[in-house]
Amino acid sequence: MTGLFITATGTEIGKTLITAALCHQAREAGKPLQALKPIISGLDDDTLDESDTAVIAKALGLPLSDATFDRISPFRFKAPLAPTMAAKAEGRTLDYDAIIHTCRQALDSDTFTLIEGVGGSFVPLAGDRLVADWITDLGLDSILVAGSYLGTISHTISTLEAMQARGLKVRAIIVSESAPGTLYDNPDLAETAGEIVRLTGLPVATIPRIQAADPWRHAPPLLHLLNA
C-alpha cells in the first residue's frame, strides 16, 4: 500500500486546501495520484459544488458527478458535527469496518493515495474509534496540518506527541495561515513555523492565506513533503 494520511490539529484548519494543492501539483508534475475524503459532514445537497469533496475533484480534474462524489466521499452527512454525532442526527450508524475497507481498496491500487481525515486527529468516528485509530489501522504515515493562530504551537505539539505515543509517524507539519483573530493578532507565520521546527525537529512548510479563486492552484510547492 502506498499513501499518506492528511490530518490536523482541529477542524477548519486547512486539510482540504493541502490535499487539493498536492493533487494539483502532482498532476502538473505528471505524477499519478488519487485522493479520498471518505467522510464528510456538513454537506448540503444544494451546495455540493462548493464542498470540500468538489474542491478535491476539481484539483484531480474529475467531473462533479454523482460517481465522483461517491468515489471521493462515500460517507456523507448533512449536520456539521463530528461523524458520530452527525450520523446519530440522521438515525444512521457509521460503519468503521466499511471505512477501512474503502480506504484499503484505494491503497491497494498502483496509484499513490492521499486519505484526508475529518476534523482533528482525535475526533470520534464510530463507537470508541477515533481518527487516530483510523490512521493506525491503515498503517499510514501522516502530514499534520496546523493553523497559525495564537495557541497553535501548544495544539500542534500536543497533537503530535499524542500521535507519536500511539506509534504514529508524522512525516511533516504544514502551518496554514489562519484568518485574522478576533481577540489578538495572529503571530508571524514564519516565526510560528520556526518555533515548531525547533520544538519538533520535523520538516515544516507554510501556506499563506491566498485570496484567489481555487487557492489550491496557487499554493507553494509541497510535493517534496510526500517523501519527507
C-alpha positions as CSV (number, residue, x, y, z in Angstrom):
1,M,0.0,0.0,0.0
2,T,1.4,3.4,-0.9
3,G,-0.2,6.5,0.5
4,L,-0.3,9.2,3.1
5,F,-2.9,10.4,5.6
6,I,-3.7,14.2,5.8
7,T,-4.8,15.0,9.4
8,A,-4.9,18.2,11.5
9,T,-4.9,19.7,15.0
10,G,-8.5,20.6,14.6
11,T,-11.4,21.3,12.2
12,E,-11.4,24.1,9.6
13,I,-7.6,24.2,9.7
14,G,-6.8,23.7,6.0
15,K,-6.7,19.9,5.3
16,T,-8.6,20.1,2.1
17,L,-6.5,23.0,0.8
18,I,-3.4,20.9,1.4
19,T,-5.0,17.8,-0.2
20,A,-6.1,19.7,-3.2
21,A,-2.8,21.5,-3.6
22,L,-0.9,18.2,-3.5
23,C,-3.4,16.7,-6.1
24,H,-2.9,19.7,-8.4
25,Q,0.9,19.8,-8.1
26,A,1.1,16.1,-8.7
27,R,-1.0,16.5,-11.9
28,E,1.1,19.4,-13.0
29,A,4.3,17.3,-12.5
30,G,2.8,14.3,-14.3
31,K,2.8,12.1,-11.2
32,P,-0.2,9.7,-10.7
33,L,-2.0,10.5,-7.5
34,Q,-5.5,9.9,-6.2
35,A,-7.3,11.3,-3.1
36,L,-10.2,10.4,-0.9
37,K,-12.0,12.3,1.8
38,P,-14.1,9.3,2.8
39,I,-16.1,11.0,5.5
40,I,-17.6,14.5,5.1
41,S,-20.1,16.2,7.4
42,G,-21.9,19.5,6.9
43,L,-22.7,18.6,3.3
44,D,-25.8,20.1,1.9
45,D,-27.2,18.9,-1.4
46,D,-27.7,22.5,-2.5
47,T,-24.0,23.3,-2.1
48,L,-22.3,20.1,-3.3
49,D,-20.4,22.1,-5.9
50,E,-18.8,24.2,-3.2
51,S,-18.0,21.4,-0.9
52,D,-14.6,20.1,0.1
53,T,-15.3,17.0,-2.0
54,A,-15.8,19.2,-5.0
55,V,-12.6,21.0,-4.3
56,I,-10.7,17.8,-4.4
57,A,-12.5,16.6,-7.5
58,K,-11.6,19.8,-9.3
59,A,-7.9,19.5,-8.3
60,L,-7.9,16.0,-9.6
61,G,-9.5,17.1,-12.9
62,L,-12.6,15.0,-12.3
63,P,-16.2,15.9,-13.2
64,L,-18.6,17.0,-10.4
65,S,-20.8,13.9,-10.9
66,D,-22.6,11.6,-8.5
67,A,-20.0,8.9,-9.4
68,T,-17.1,11.3,-8.4
69,F,-18.7,12.2,-5.1
70,D,-19.3,8.5,-4.3
71,R,-15.7,7.8,-5.2
72,I,-14.1,10.5,-3.1
73,S,-16.6,10.8,-0.2
74,P,-18.8,7.8,0.1
75,F,-19.8,8.5,3.8
76,R,-21.6,11.9,3.7
77,F,-23.7,13.6,6.4
78,K,-25.6,16.9,6.5
79,A,-25.0,18.0,10.0
80,P,-21.7,19.9,10.6
81,L,-20.8,17.7,13.5
82,A,-18.3,15.0,14.5
83,P,-19.1,11.9,12.5
84,T,-20.6,10.0,15.5
85,M,-22.9,12.9,16.2
86,A,-23.7,13.6,12.5
87,A,-24.6,10.0,11.9
88,K,-26.8,9.9,15.0
89,A,-28.6,13.1,13.9
90,E,-29.7,11.2,10.8
91,G,-30.6,8.0,12.6
92,R,-27.6,6.3,10.9
93,T,-24.5,4.4,12.1
94,L,-21.1,5.0,10.6
95,D,-19.6,1.6,9.8
96,Y,-16.0,1.7,10.8
97,D,-15.1,-1.5,9.0
98,A,-16.6,-0.1,5.8
99,I,-14.4,3.0,6.1
100,I,-11.3,0.8,6.5
101,H,-12.3,-1.4,3.6
102,T,-13.0,1.6,1.3
103,C,-9.6,3.1,2.1
104,R,-7.7,-0.2,1.7
105,Q,-9.3,-0.8,-1.7
106,A,-7.9,2.6,-2.9
107,L,-4.5,2.0,-1.2
108,D,-4.2,-1.4,-2.9
109,S,-4.0,0.2,-6.3
110,D,-0.8,1.1,-8.0
111,T,-1.5,4.9,-7.6
112,F,-0.2,6.9,-4.6
113,T,-3.2,7.7,-2.5
114,L,-4.0,10.6,-0.1
115,I,-6.6,9.9,2.5
116,E,-7.9,13.1,4.1
117,G,-9.3,12.7,7.6
118,V,-12.2,14.5,9.2
119,G,-11.6,17.2,11.8
120,G,-8.6,16.7,14.0
121,S,-6.6,13.6,14.8
122,F,-8.7,12.7,17.8
123,V,-12.2,13.3,16.5
124,P,-14.6,10.4,17.3
125,L,-15.6,8.4,14.3
126,A,-17.7,5.4,15.3
127,G,-18.2,3.8,18.7
128,D,-15.0,4.4,20.6
129,R,-12.9,4.7,17.4
130,L,-11.0,7.9,16.8
131,V,-9.4,9.3,13.7
132,A,-6.1,8.2,15.2
133,D,-7.4,4.6,15.2
134,W,-8.3,5.0,11.6
135,I,-4.7,6.1,10.8
136,T,-3.3,3.2,12.8
137,D,-5.5,0.6,11.1
138,L,-4.4,1.8,7.7
139,G,-0.8,1.8,8.6
140,L,-0.1,5.1,7.1
141,D,2.3,8.0,7.9
142,S,0.7,11.4,8.2
143,I,1.1,15.0,7.3
144,L,-0.2,17.1,10.2
145,V,-1.9,20.4,9.3
146,A,-2.0,23.2,11.8
147,G,-3.2,26.8,11.9
148,S,-1.1,29.9,12.7
149,Y,-3.4,31.4,15.4
150,L,-2.2,32.3,18.8
151,G,-2.0,29.0,20.7
152,T,-1.3,26.8,17.7
153,I,2.2,25.8,18.9
154,S,0.7,24.2,22.0
155,H,-2.1,22.5,20.0
156,T,0.4,21.2,17.4
157,I,2.9,19.8,19.9
158,S,0.0,18.2,21.9
159,T,-1.4,16.5,18.8
160,L,2.0,15.4,17.6
161,E,3.0,13.9,20.9
162,A,-0.4,12.1,21.3
163,M,0.0,10.6,17.8
164,Q,3.6,9.6,18.5
165,A,2.6,8.0,21.8
166,R,0.3,5.7,19.7
167,G,3.2,4.8,17.4
168,L,2.0,7.0,14.6
169,K,4.6,8.6,12.3
170,V,4.2,12.2,11.3
171,R,6.4,13.0,8.3
172,A,5.9,16.7,8.2
173,I,3.8,19.6,9.5
174,I,2.2,22.3,7.4
175,V,1.2,25.5,9.0
176,S,-1.7,27.1,7.1
177,E,-2.2,30.8,7.9
178,S,-5.3,31.3,9.9
179,A,-7.9,34.1,9.3
180,P,-7.3,37.2,11.4
181,G,-8.0,36.6,15.1
182,T,-10.9,38.2,16.9
183,L,-9.1,39.0,20.2
184,Y,-5.4,39.0,19.2
185,D,-3.4,39.4,16.0
186,N,-2.1,36.1,14.8
187,P,1.6,35.6,15.4
188,D,4.0,35.9,12.4
189,L,3.6,32.9,10.2
190,A,7.3,32.3,9.6
191,E,8.2,32.7,13.3
192,T,5.5,30.3,14.3
193,A,6.8,27.7,11.8
194,G,10.3,28.3,13.1
195,E,9.3,27.6,16.6
196,I,7.5,24.4,15.6
197,V,10.7,23.2,13.7
198,R,12.8,24.0,16.8
199,L,10.5,22.1,19.1
200,T,9.6,19.1,17.0
201,G,12.6,18.6,14.7
202,L,10.2,17.8,11.8
203,P,10.1,19.4,8.3
204,V,7.6,22.3,8.4
205,A,6.1,24.1,5.4
206,T,3.8,27.2,5.4
207,I,0.9,28.3,3.3
208,P,-0.1,32.0,3.5
209,R,-3.7,33.0,3.1
210,I,-4.4,33.0,-0.6
211,Q,-7.1,35.5,-1.8
212,A,-7.9,33.9,-5.1
213,A,-10.3,31.6,-6.7
214,D,-9.2,27.9,-6.3
215,P,-6.4,28.8,-3.8
216,W,-5.0,25.3,-4.2
217,R,-3.7,26.3,-7.6
218,H,-1.5,29.0,-6.0
219,A,-0.1,27.1,-3.0
220,P,3.7,27.0,-2.6
221,P,5.4,23.7,-3.6
222,L,4.5,20.9,-1.3
223,L,5.2,17.6,-3.2
224,H,8.6,17.2,-1.5
225,L,6.8,16.6,1.8
226,L,5.4,13.3,0.4
227,N,8.9,11.8,0.8
228,A,9.9,13.8,3.9
